[in-house]
Amino acid sequence: MSTHKTREVEYSSILCQTKDGYEFDLLSDYWEVDASVTLTFNRSPFNDFRYKMELKRCLARYLETHSVHHVVNLMNQLAHYLRTQNVSGINIDSLAQWKVFLGSEFEYRLGAIRGLFYSWEQWGFKGVDESVVDWLEEQKIRGNVKGKAVRTWCPFSGPYSSTELGWILEWATDALREKEISYDTHAAIYLLATTGQRAVQLRKLRSKDIAASKKTDSRGSVENFVLSIPMAKERLAKKYRSEFLEKPINRSLYLVLANLRDRNIEKINSLLDEPMTIDEIKEIPLFPSWVRIKRFIKANGSSKRVFMGEHEARPNSFHITTHGFRDLIGYEYTRRCPLISEVTGEPLTLSSRRFRYTYGTNCAKMGLTGRALAYALGQRDNQNVNHYVETSPEIADRINELMEGPLTVIAQALAGTLVDSETDAVRGDDPRARIKTSSMENVGTCGSYEFCPSGWRSCYTCRRFQPWLDAPHEEALKEVLQSRKQMVEAGCSELVIHSSDRLVLAIRKVIELCEQRKNDLASGNAMEGECR
């Protein structure tokens, strides 16, 4: 182990250091190697592993040059091998049996730890001898099967349909406006949906990664917004946040991120004894770990110098953890959001991977292939992007049948509250609040007192909309479906055509609720109906 990163203290510990600056004791069974990761060696199967100390020496070396998540993956695969084969050491017979046990679909697990065994033997540690390495070199090991959830359009782990993605984004905006979710959650959802990058990349973002510029020429002024996204796989990178992907973003996303940045700066300044400088502000995480920040300040005081010193020495210490980011799009969303999947009829789940699958699939639909698609997804090569293109054409037919035919699953369309008449609506006494279709038919009332530049179509998917019971909603639906047919005949892309999916579902739900309401009134049931 390199002497410049390892030192002995009173002979009772051997301190090692990760490439991100986290110190851990080689002799301990608990290694805090990241702001959100602790490696544990006193549990099964490592507590019974004959060469535990040799394993720890190998992993300590990996942590000096590789990412923490790569080392975690190595430990997980090795644990699976030891546990399923019920062995306390490494030998050819058990590895051969494990390969058969894994089968072709999961054979990549053996490939994942083959490099660890090579290094283990090369470094001269006991536990892996030359015969094991020779056997591994002779094996043909299949790689991980990628893209299955995308190709089959799995409703639980595959891409979101365009309808579902629209629901999620609109719900996030409404929920932020109603203060049901935090700015962090709102920004995380929009980043995942509009950039297609991995959660580990977004967790590394800092204030300086958001940039805006204006270019003026004879044609006028043009604003440009760019997000510098840290690359995900920095296994051999010399430092944290060493490689970046420059990604153009729109003005809306820029404003979301700039607002989040400004709020973070204000909050951190309130915790420190003096305000941060402009250069210090640039280094503040876009998604901070408030738990770790407050814990550090409580233990070390509010000195800005001490705080920034810790941030520089351990660069990811104050960034949000893996579990923290997962909670942003999991806990807050699940606790607050009423969305139902159009396919399963069950609550719609969020995951960064599903957002990435959706983004990649949509990019492929727009014609991106090869290196262009790989770049959009933040990948160095295009060997793993084909599964975004190989999606089943049946998905388009399924969605179209849902739009045109009977609505077998009433999807959550956030279509406001049904009222019996204009006089029963909020602002029902204000003629300016009436919602008119393109044919100038009144279909409902807007319950908001704020200015809205959107047309009547967006009203059906707004929670402030109050459709009237006897309004011609069927005519509104016919108008939208006719527009869809015209787009198909004009050769518009699938993404453009399906952008109206949510609107169609919302109108159809209003129509169904009107029918239910009329039946209730006919039978003497006077309960108020809701569209959401």
C-alpha positions as CSV (number, residue, x, y, z in Angstrom):
1,M,0.0,0.0,0.0
2,S,1.4,3.4,-0.9
3,T,3.2,5.1,1.9
4,H,1.9,8.6,1.2
5,K,-1.6,7.5,1.9
6,T,-1.2,5.1,4.7
7,R,0.3,5.9,8.2
8,E,0.4,4.0,11.4
9,V,-0.9,5.5,14.6
10,E,0.3,4.0,18.0
11,Y,0.4,0.6,16.1
12,S,-3.3,0.0,17.0
13,S,-4.6,1.3,13.7
14,I,-3.6,1.6,10.1
15,L,-5.1,4.7,8.5
16,C,-5.8,4.6,4.8
17,Q,-7.5,7.2,2.6
18,T,-9.9,7.1,-0.3
19,K,-9.3,9.1,-3.4
20,D,-11.9,11.6,-2.2
21,G,-10.1,12.2,1.1
22,Y,-12.0,9.9,3.6
23,E,-9.8,8.3,6.1
24,F,-10.6,4.8,7.5
25,D,-8.8,2.3,9.7
26,L,-7.7,-0.8,7.9
27,L,-7.9,-2.8,11.1
28,S,-11.5,-1.8,11.8
29,D,-14.5,-3.7,10.5
30,Y,-16.3,-0.4,9.9
31,W,-15.0,1.9,7.1
32,E,-16.8,5.2,6.5
33,V,-15.6,5.7,2.9
34,D,-18.1,8.2,1.7
35,A,-20.7,10.7,2.9
36,S,-23.3,7.9,2.5
37,V,-21.4,4.7,2.4
38,T,-20.0,2.5,5.3
39,L,-18.3,-0.8,4.4
40,T,-18.9,-3.5,7.1
41,F,-16.8,-6.6,7.5
42,N,-18.1,-8.2,10.7
43,R,-21.3,-9.6,9.1
44,S,-21.9,-12.7,7.1
45,P,-20.2,-13.9,4.9
46,F,-17.1,-11.8,5.6
47,N,-16.9,-12.6,9.3
48,D,-16.2,-16.2,8.4
49,F,-14.1,-15.5,5.4
50,R,-10.6,-17.1,5.9
51,Y,-8.8,-14.3,4.0
52,K,-10.8,-11.3,5.4
53,M,-7.6,-9.2,6.1
54,E,-6.3,-9.9,2.6
55,L,-9.6,-8.8,1.2
56,K,-9.5,-5.6,3.2
57,R,-6.0,-4.8,2.0
58,C,-7.2,-5.3,-1.6
59,L,-10.2,-3.1,-1.2
60,A,-8.2,-0.4,0.5
61,R,-6.0,-0.2,-2.6
62,Y,-9.0,0.0,-4.8
63,L,-10.4,2.9,-2.8
64,E,-7.2,4.8,-3.4
65,T,-7.8,4.9,-7.1
66,H,-11.4,3.8,-7.8
67,S,-14.9,5.1,-7.0
68,V,-16.6,4.0,-3.8
69,H,-19.5,2.5,-5.7
70,H,-17.2,0.3,-7.7
71,V,-15.8,-1.1,-4.5
72,V,-19.3,-1.6,-3.1
73,N,-20.2,-3.6,-6.2
74,L,-17.1,-5.8,-5.8
75,M,-18.1,-6.5,-2.2
76,N,-21.7,-7.4,-3.1
77,Q,-20.6,-9.8,-5.9
78,L,-18.0,-11.5,-3.7
79,A,-20.6,-11.8,-0.9
80,H,-23.0,-13.5,-3.3
81,Y,-20.3,-16.0,-4.3
82,L,-19.3,-16.8,-0.8
83,R,-22.9,-17.1,0.5
84,T,-24.4,-19.2,-2.3
85,Q,-21.4,-21.5,-2.4
86,N,-21.1,-21.7,1.3
87,V,-17.3,-21.4,1.3
88,S,-14.8,-19.6,3.4
89,G,-12.1,-19.4,0.8
90,I,-11.7,-19.0,-3.0
91,N,-11.0,-22.0,-5.2
92,I,-11.7,-23.2,-8.8
93,D,-14.3,-25.8,-8.0
94,S,-16.6,-23.4,-6.1
95,L,-16.1,-20.7,-8.8
96,A,-17.1,-23.2,-11.5
97,Q,-20.2,-24.2,-9.6
98,W,-21.1,-20.6,-9.1
99,K,-20.8,-19.9,-12.8
100,V,-23.3,-22.7,-13.5
101,F,-25.5,-21.5,-10.7
102,L,-25.6,-18.0,-12.1
103,G,-26.6,-19.1,-15.6
104,S,-26.1,-17.0,-18.7
105,E,-28.3,-14.2,-17.5
106,F,-26.3,-13.5,-14.3
107,E,-22.9,-14.7,-15.4
108,Y,-21.8,-11.1,-15.4
109,R,-21.4,-11.3,-11.6
110,L,-18.4,-13.5,-12.1
111,G,-17.0,-11.1,-14.6
112,A,-17.5,-8.2,-12.2
113,I,-15.1,-9.7,-9.6
114,R,-12.6,-11.4,-12.0
115,G,-10.6,-8.2,-12.1
116,L,-10.5,-8.2,-8.2
117,F,-9.0,-11.7,-8.2
118,Y,-6.4,-10.7,-10.9
119,S,-5.3,-7.7,-8.7
120,W,-5.4,-9.8,-5.6
121,E,-3.0,-12.4,-7.0
122,Q,-0.8,-9.8,-8.6
123,W,-0.3,-7.9,-5.4
124,G,0.8,-11.0,-3.7
125,F,-1.8,-11.3,-1.0
126,K,-2.8,-14.8,0.2
127,G,-6.2,-16.2,-0.8
128,V,-6.1,-16.2,-4.6
129,D,-3.3,-18.3,-6.2
130,E,-2.1,-18.5,-9.7
131,S,-4.2,-21.5,-10.7
132,V,-7.4,-19.6,-9.9
133,V,-6.3,-16.7,-12.2
134,D,-5.3,-19.1,-14.9
135,W,-8.7,-20.8,-14.8
136,L,-10.5,-17.4,-14.9
137,E,-8.5,-16.3,-18.0
138,E,-9.7,-19.4,-19.9
139,Q,-13.4,-18.6,-19.1
140,K,-15.7,-16.9,-21.6
141,I,-18.0,-14.8,-19.4
142,R,-21.0,-13.1,-20.8
143,G,-21.7,-9.5,-19.9
144,N,-24.7,-8.0,-18.2
145,V,-28.0,-8.2,-20.1
146,K,-28.9,-4.6,-20.6
147,G,-32.1,-2.9,-21.8
148,K,-34.7,-5.7,-21.0
149,A,-37.0,-3.3,-19.1
150,V,-36.8,-0.8,-22.0
151,R,-37.4,-3.3,-24.8
152,T,-40.4,-4.9,-23.1
153,W,-41.7,-1.5,-21.9
154,C,-42.1,-2.9,-18.4
155,P,-44.8,-0.9,-16.6
156,F,-42.9,-1.1,-13.3
157,S,-39.3,-0.6,-14.2
158,G,-39.3,0.5,-17.9
159,P,-39.9,3.9,-19.5
160,Y,-42.8,6.1,-18.6
161,S,-45.3,6.6,-21.3
162,S,-45.6,10.2,-22.6
163,T,-48.9,10.5,-20.7
164,E,-47.4,9.4,-17.4
165,L,-44.3,11.7,-17.8
166,G,-46.7,14.6,-18.4
167,W,-48.7,13.8,-15.3
168,I,-45.5,13.7,-13.2
169,L,-44.2,17.0,-14.4
170,E,-47.5,18.8,-14.0
171,W,-48.1,17.3,-10.6
172,A,-44.6,18.4,-9.5
173,T,-45.3,22.0,-10.6
174,D,-48.8,22.1,-8.9
175,A,-47.4,20.5,-5.7
176,L,-44.6,23.0,-5.4
177,R,-47.1,25.9,-5.9
178,E,-49.3,24.4,-3.2
179,K,-46.2,23.9,-1.0
180,E,-46.8,20.1,-0.8
181,I,-43.2,19.3,-1.9
182,S,-39.8,21.0,-1.4
183,Y,-37.8,23.0,-4.0
184,D,-35.2,20.2,-3.8
185,T,-37.8,17.5,-4.8
186,H,-39.3,19.7,-7.6
187,A,-35.8,20.4,-9.1
188,A,-34.7,16.7,-8.8
189,I,-37.8,15.5,-10.7
190,Y,-37.3,18.1,-13.5
191,L,-33.6,17.4,-13.8
192,L,-34.1,13.6,-14.1
193,A,-36.9,14.0,-16.6
194,T,-35.3,16.6,-18.9
195,T,-31.6,15.6,-18.8
196,G,-31.7,11.8,-18.5
197,Q,-28.6,11.7,-16.4
198,R,-28.0,9.3,-13.5
199,A,-28.8,10.3,-9.9
200,V,-25.1,10.0,-8.9
201,Q,-24.3,12.8,-11.4
202,L,-27.0,15.1,-10.2
203,R,-25.9,14.6,-6.6
204,K,-22.5,16.0,-7.6
205,L,-23.9,19.3,-9.0
206,R,-22.7,22.6,-7.6
207,S,-23.8,26.2,-8.0
208,K,-21.1,27.0,-10.6
209,D,-22.5,24.3,-12.9
210,I,-25.4,26.4,-13.9
211,A,-24.5,29.0,-16.6
212,A,-26.4,31.6,-18.5
213,S,-25.2,33.8,-21.3
214,K,-26.6,36.3,-23.9
215,K,-25.5,36.7,-27.4
216,T,-26.5,39.8,-29.5
217,D,-26.2,40.1,-33.2
218,S,-28.0,41.7,-36.1
219,R,-31.0,39.3,-35.6
220,G,-31.4,40.3,-31.9
221,S,-30.5,38.8,-28.6
222,V,-30.3,35.0,-27.9
223,E,-30.1,33.5,-24.4
224,N,-28.1,30.3,-23.9
225,F,-28.3,28.2,-20.8
226,V,-25.9,25.3,-20.1
227,L,-25.6,22.8,-17.3
228,S,-22.2,21.2,-16.7
229,I,-23.0,17.7,-15.5
230,P,-20.3,15.6,-13.7
231,M,-19.7,12.3,-15.4
232,A,-20.9,9.3,-13.4
233,K,-18.2,6.7,-13.8
234,E,-15.0,8.3,-12.6
235,R,-13.4,5.0,-11.4
236,L,-9.9,6.0,-12.3
237,A,-10.3,9.8,-12.1
238,K,-7.7,11.6,-10.0
239,K,-10.3,13.7,-8.2
240,Y,-14.0,14.2,-7.4
241,R,-15.9,16.0,-10.2
242,S,-13.1,15.7,-12.7
243,E,-15.0,15.1,-16.0
244,F,-18.1,17.0,-17.2
245,L,-20.8,16.8,-19.9
246,E,-21.9,20.2,-21.2
247,K,-25.7,20.0,-21.7
248,P,-27.8,22.8,-23.1
249,I,-31.0,23.4,-21.1
250,N,-34.1,25.5,-21.6
251,R,-34.9,28.7,-19.7
252,S,-37.5,27.0,-17.5
253,L,-35.1,24.5,-16.1
254,Y,-32.5,27.2,-15.6
255,L,-34.9,29.2,-13.5
256,V,-35.8,26.2,-11.4
257,L,-32.1,25.5,-10.7
258,A,-31.2,29.1,-10.1
259,N,-34.0,29.5,-7.6
260,L,-32.8,26.4,-5.8
261,R,-29.3,27.6,-5.8
262,D,-30.2,31.0,-4.3
263,R,-32.3,29.4,-1.6
264,N,-29.4,27.1,-0.7
265,I,-27.0,30.0,-0.4
266,E,-29.3,32.0,1.8
267,K,-29.9,29.0,4.1
268,I,-26.2,28.2,4.4
269,N,-25.2,31.8,5.0
270,S,-27.8,31.9,7.9
271,L,-25.9,29.0,9.5
272,L,-22.4,30.5,9.3
273,D,-20.8,33.4,11.2
274,E,-20.2,35.4,8.0
275,P,-21.5,35.4,4.5
276,M,-19.7,33.4,1.8
277,T,-17.7,35.1,-0.9
278,I,-18.7,34.8,-4.6
279,D,-16.0,32.2,-5.2
280,E,-17.1,30.2,-2.2
281,I,-20.8,30.3,-3.3
282,K,-19.8,28.7,-6.6
283,E,-18.7,25.6,-4.8
284,I,-21.9,25.1,-2.8
285,P,-23.7,21.8,-3.7
286,L,-26.9,22.2,-5.6
287,F,-28.4,19.4,-3.6
288,P,-26.9,19.7,-0.1
289,S,-27.1,17.2,2.7
290,W,-28.7,19.4,5.3
291,V,-28.4,16.7,7.9
292,R,-24.7,16.5,7.5
293,I,-24.2,20.3,7.3
294,K,-26.2,20.9,10.5
295,R,-24.4,18.1,12.3
296,F,-21.0,19.4,11.3
297,I,-21.8,23.0,12.4
298,K,-23.2,21.7,15.7
299,A,-20.0,19.8,16.4
300,N,-17.5,22.3,15.0
301,G,-19.2,25.7,15.4
302,S,-20.4,28.2,12.8
303,S,-17.0,29.3,11.5
304,K,-17.2,29.8,7.7
305,R,-13.4,29.1,7.5
306,V,-13.8,25.7,9.2
307,F,-16.8,24.9,7.1
308,M,-15.3,25.7,3.8
309,G,-12.1,23.9,4.9
310,E,-14.0,20.7,5.5
311,H,-15.8,21.1,2.1
312,E,-12.5,21.4,0.3
313,A,-10.8,18.5,2.2
314,R,-13.7,16.1,1.7
315,P,-15.4,17.4,-1.4
316,N,-18.6,15.3,-1.3
317,S,-19.1,15.6,2.5
318,F,-21.9,18.1,2.2
319,H,-23.5,16.8,-1.0
320,I,-26.7,14.9,-0.6
321,T,-26.3,11.2,0.0
322,T,-27.6,8.4,-2.2
323,H,-30.4,7.7,0.3
324,G,-31.2,11.3,0.7
325,F,-31.6,11.8,-3.1
326,R,-33.7,8.7,-3.3
327,D,-36.0,10.1,-0.5
328,L,-36.4,13.3,-2.5
329,I,-38.1,11.5,-5.4
330,G,-39.4,8.6,-3.3
331,Y,-40.6,9.6,0.1
332,E,-42.0,13.1,-0.6
333,Y,-43.5,11.9,-3.9
334,T,-45.1,8.8,-2.5
335,R,-46.5,10.6,0.5
336,R,-48.1,13.4,-1.5
337,C,-48.8,12.2,-5.1
338,P,-52.1,10.6,-6.1
339,L,-51.0,9.6,-9.6
340,I,-52.1,6.2,-10.9
341,S,-50.4,4.3,-13.7
342,E,-52.4,4.2,-16.9
343,V,-51.2,0.6,-17.5
344,T,-51.4,-1.1,-14.1
345,G,-54.0,1.0,-12.3
346,E,-51.7,1.1,-9.3
347,P,-49.8,4.1,-7.8
348,L,-47.2,5.4,-10.2
349,T,-43.7,4.9,-8.8
350,L,-40.7,7.2,-9.4
351,S,-37.1,6.1,-9.9
352,S,-34.1,7.8,-11.5
353,R,-33.5,4.8,-13.8
354,R,-37.1,5.0,-15.2
355,F,-36.6,8.7,-16.0
356,R,-33.3,7.8,-17.7
357,Y,-35.0,5.0,-19.8
358,T,-37.7,7.5,-20.7
359,Y,-35.3,10.2,-21.8
360,G,-33.2,7.7,-23.8
361,T,-36.2,6.2,-25.5
362,N,-37.6,9.7,-26.4
363,C,-34.2,10.8,-27.8
364,A,-34.2,7.6,-30.0
365,K,-37.7,8.4,-31.2
366,M,-36.6,11.8,-32.3
367,G,-33.9,10.2,-34.5
368,L,-30.8,10.2,-32.3
369,T,-28.6,7.2,-32.7
370,G,-25.0,6.0,-32.1
371,R,-22.7,8.5,-30.6
372,A,-25.3,11.3,-30.6
373,L,-27.6,9.2,-28.4
374,A,-24.6,8.1,-26.2
375,Y,-23.7,11.8,-25.7
376,A,-27.2,12.8,-24.8
377,L,-27.2,10.0,-22.1
378,G,-23.7,11.0,-20.8
379,Q,-22.0,7.8,-22.0
380,R,-18.5,7.6,-23.4
381,D,-19.4,5.1,-26.1
382,N,-22.5,3.8,-27.9
383,Q,-22.2,0.1,-27.0
384,N,-25.1,0.2,-24.6
385,V,-27.5,2.6,-26.3
386,N,-29.1,0.2,-28.8
387,H,-31.8,-1.0,-26.4
388,Y,-33.3,2.5,-26.4
389,V,-33.9,2.2,-30.1
390,E,-35.2,-1.4,-30.0
391,T,-38.5,-0.6,-28.4
392,S,-41.6,-2.5,-29.4
393,P,-43.9,-0.7,-31.9
394,E,-46.8,-2.3,-30.0
395,I,-46.6,0.4,-27.3
396,A,-47.8,3.0,-29.8
397,D,-50.7,0.9,-30.8
398,R,-51.6,0.2,-27.1
399,I,-51.6,3.9,-26.2
400,N,-53.7,4.8,-29.3
401,E,-56.3,2.1,-28.5
402,L,-56.5,3.6,-25.0
403,M,-57.1,7.1,-26.5
404,E,-59.6,6.1,-29.1
405,G,-61.5,3.2,-27.5
406,P,-63.3,2.7,-24.2
407,L,-61.2,3.8,-21.2
408,T,-60.8,0.6,-19.2
409,V,-58.6,2.2,-16.6
410,I,-59.5,5.6,-15.4
411,A,-56.1,7.3,-15.2
412,Q,-55.4,10.1,-12.8
413,A,-55.6,13.3,-15.0
414,L,-55.8,16.1,-12.4
415,A,-58.9,17.5,-14.1
416,G,-60.2,19.8,-11.4
417,T,-63.7,19.6,-9.8
418,L,-66.9,19.0,-11.6
419,V,-69.7,21.5,-10.8
420,D,-73.4,21.3,-11.6
421,S,-73.5,24.7,-13.2
422,E,-71.6,28.0,-13.6
423,T,-73.3,29.5,-10.5
424,D,-71.8,26.6,-8.4
425,A,-68.2,27.4,-9.4
426,V,-65.6,29.5,-7.7
427,R,-65.7,32.8,-9.7
428,G,-68.9,31.6,-11.2
429,D,-70.2,35.2,-11.1
430,D,-67.3,36.4,-13.2
431,P,-67.9,36.1,-17.0
432,R,-64.1,36.5,-17.5
433,A,-63.5,33.2,-15.8
434,R,-65.4,31.2,-18.4
435,I,-63.4,28.7,-20.4
436,K,-64.2,28.6,-24.1
437,T,-63.1,26.0,-26.7
438,S,-61.9,27.0,-30.2
439,S,-65.5,26.8,-31.4
440,M,-66.4,29.3,-28.6
441,E,-68.4,26.8,-26.6
442,N,-68.3,27.4,-22.8
443,V,-67.1,24.2,-21.0
444,G,-66.3,25.4,-17.5
445,T,-64.9,28.0,-15.1
446,C,-61.4,28.9,-14.1
447,G,-61.1,29.0,-10.3
448,S,-57.7,30.8,-10.3
449,Y,-57.4,34.6,-9.8
450,E,-53.9,34.6,-11.4
451,F,-53.2,35.4,-15.0
452,C,-52.8,32.4,-17.2
453,P,-51.5,32.6,-20.8
454,S,-52.4,28.9,-21.6
455,G,-55.3,28.0,-24.0
456,W,-58.4,26.0,-23.1
457,R,-56.8,22.7,-23.7
458,S,-54.5,23.0,-20.7
459,C,-57.5,23.7,-18.5
460,Y,-58.7,20.1,-18.5
461,T,-55.4,19.0,-16.8
462,C,-55.4,21.8,-14.3
463,R,-56.7,21.4,-10.7
464,R,-58.2,24.9,-10.8
465,F,-60.5,24.0,-13.7
466,Q,-64.3,23.5,-12.8
467,P,-66.0,21.8,-15.8
468,W,-69.8,22.3,-16.0
469,L,-72.1,19.3,-15.9
470,D,-74.1,20.1,-19.1
471,A,-71.2,21.6,-21.1
472,P,-70.3,20.0,-24.5
473,H,-67.2,18.1,-23.4
474,E,-67.8,15.5,-26.1
475,E,-67.3,18.2,-28.7
476,A,-64.1,19.2,-27.0
477,L,-62.9,15.6,-27.2
478,K,-63.7,15.3,-30.9
479,E,-61.8,18.5,-31.6
480,V,-58.7,17.1,-29.9
481,L,-58.9,13.7,-31.5
482,Q,-59.3,15.4,-34.9
483,S,-56.2,17.4,-34.3
484,R,-54.3,14.1,-33.5
485,K,-55.5,12.6,-36.8
486,Q,-54.3,15.7,-38.7
487,M,-50.9,15.4,-37.0
488,V,-50.6,11.7,-38.1
489,E,-51.6,12.6,-41.7
490,A,-49.0,15.4,-41.7
491,G,-46.3,12.9,-40.6
492,C,-45.6,14.5,-37.2
493,S,-43.3,12.6,-34.9
494,E,-44.7,10.1,-32.3
495,L,-43.6,12.4,-29.5
496,V,-45.6,15.3,-30.9
497,I,-48.7,13.2,-31.5
498,H,-48.7,11.7,-28.0
499,S,-48.2,15.0,-26.4
500,S,-52.0,15.3,-26.3
501,D,-52.5,11.9,-24.5
502,R,-53.0,13.5,-21.0
503,L,-55.5,16.0,-22.4
504,V,-57.6,13.2,-24.1
505,L,-57.6,11.2,-20.9
506,A,-58.6,14.2,-18.8
507,I,-61.5,15.1,-21.1
508,R,-62.7,11.5,-21.2
509,K,-62.6,11.4,-17.4
510,V,-64.7,14.5,-17.2
511,I,-67.2,13.0,-19.6
512,E,-67.5,9.8,-17.5
513,L,-67.9,11.8,-14.3
514,C,-70.7,13.9,-15.9
515,E,-72.5,10.6,-16.8
516,Q,-72.1,9.3,-13.3
517,R,-73.3,12.7,-11.9
518,K,-76.4,12.7,-14.1
519,N,-77.2,9.1,-13.1
520,D,-76.8,10.1,-9.4
521,L,-79.2,13.1,-9.8
522,A,-81.7,10.9,-11.6
523,S,-81.6,8.4,-8.7
524,G,-81.8,11.1,-6.1
525,N,-78.1,11.0,-5.1
526,A,-76.9,14.6,-4.8
527,M,-73.2,14.1,-3.9
528,E,-70.7,16.4,-5.5
529,G,-68.4,14.8,-8.1
530,E,-64.7,15.3,-8.4
531,C,-62.4,14.9,-11.3
532,R,-59.4,14.1,-9.2
